[in-house]
Amino acid sequence: QVQVVESGGGSVQPGESLRLSCVGRGVTFTPQNMAWYRQRPGEQRELVARLWKNDVINYADSVKGRFTISRPALFTADLQMNSLKPEDTAIYYCNIQNYRNFPSIENFWGQGIQVTVSS
């Protein structure tokens, strides 16, 4: 019933910016957090940024000072990506977590969107 829909992304040159948007449809709970992950070819999926219910934010060291996660509305998470580098090239995934059955954490994932940074 929960659908995680991502938008944005595309291909840009180094130094340029992109904004990713995520909206959770059919969400009947208050997410404990929403996050953006990314996966580079041949690599493990890694956390990029996580926005908690209490507005605490965690960023990967590789994106600190360049990326900003925000919650413009309920069940949404935007990722503003500035000063993009070629190493930011990846498929980006939006994640929503439900803690209703904690310590069992329920995850909902988007389909992933491509971000390509190249000259």
Residue pairs with C-beta under 8 A, 6 or more apart in sequence:
1 26
1 28
2 24
2 25
2 26
2 27
2 96
2 108
3 24
3 25
3 26
4 22
4 23
4 24
4 25
4 94
4 95
4 96
4 108
4 109
4 110
4 111
5 22
5 23
5 24
5 25
5 110
6 20
6 21
6 22
6 92
6 93
6 94
6 110
6 111
6 112
6 113
7 20
7 21
7 22
7 113
8 18
8 19
8 20
8 21
8 113
9 18
9 20
9 92
9 113
9 114
9 115
10 18
10 114
10 115
10 116
11 116
11 117
11 118
12 18
12 84
12 116
12 117
13 117
13 118
13 119
14 84
14 85
14 86
14 117
14 118
14 119
15 83
15 84
16 84
16 117
17 80
17 81
17 82
17 83
17 84
18 81
18 84
18 115
19 78
19 79
19 80
19 81
20 36
20 78
20 79
20 81
20 92
20 94
20 113
20 115
21 76
21 77
21 78
21 79
22 34
22 36
22 76
22 77
22 78
22 79
22 94
22 110
23 73
23 75
23 76
24 31
24 34
24 75
24 76
24 96
24 108
25 75
27 75
27 96
29 98
29 100
30 53
30 74
31 53
31 75
31 96
31 97
31 98
32 52
32 53
32 97
32 98
32 99
32 105
33 50
33 51
33 52
33 53
33 96
33 97
34 50
34 51
34 71
34 75
34 76
34 77
34 94
34 95
34 96
34 97
35 47
35 48
35 49
35 50
35 51
35 69
35 77
35 94
35 95
35 97
36 47
36 48
36 49
36 50
36 69
36 77
36 79
36 92
36 93
36 94
36 95
37 45
37 46
37 47
37 48
37 92
37 93
37 94
37 95
38 45
38 46
38 48
38 88
38 90
38 91
38 92
38 93
38 115
39 45
39 46
39 90
39 91
39 93
39 112
40 87
40 89
40 90
45 93
46 60
47 58
47 60
48 59
48 60
48 63
48 67
48 79
48 92
49 57
49 58
49 59
49 60
49 63
49 67
49 68
49 69
49 79
50 57
50 58
50 69
51 57
51 69
51 70
51 71
51 77
52 58
55 71
57 69
59 67
59 69
62 87
63 81
63 88
66 81
66 82
66 83
66 84
67 79
67 80
67 81
67 82
68 79
68 80
68 82
69 77
69 78
69 79
69 80
70 77
70 78
70 80
71 77
71 78
72 78
75 96
77 94
79 92
81 88
81 115
84 115
84 117
85 117
86 117
86 118
86 119
87 117
88 115
88 117
89 115
89 116
89 117
89 118
90 115
91 112
91 113
91 114
91 115
92 112
92 113
92 114
92 115
93 109
93 110
93 111
93 112
94 109
94 110
95 107
95 108
95 109
95 110
96 107
96 108
96 109
97 105
97 106
97 107
97 108
98 105
98 106
98 107
98 108
99 105
99 106
100 106
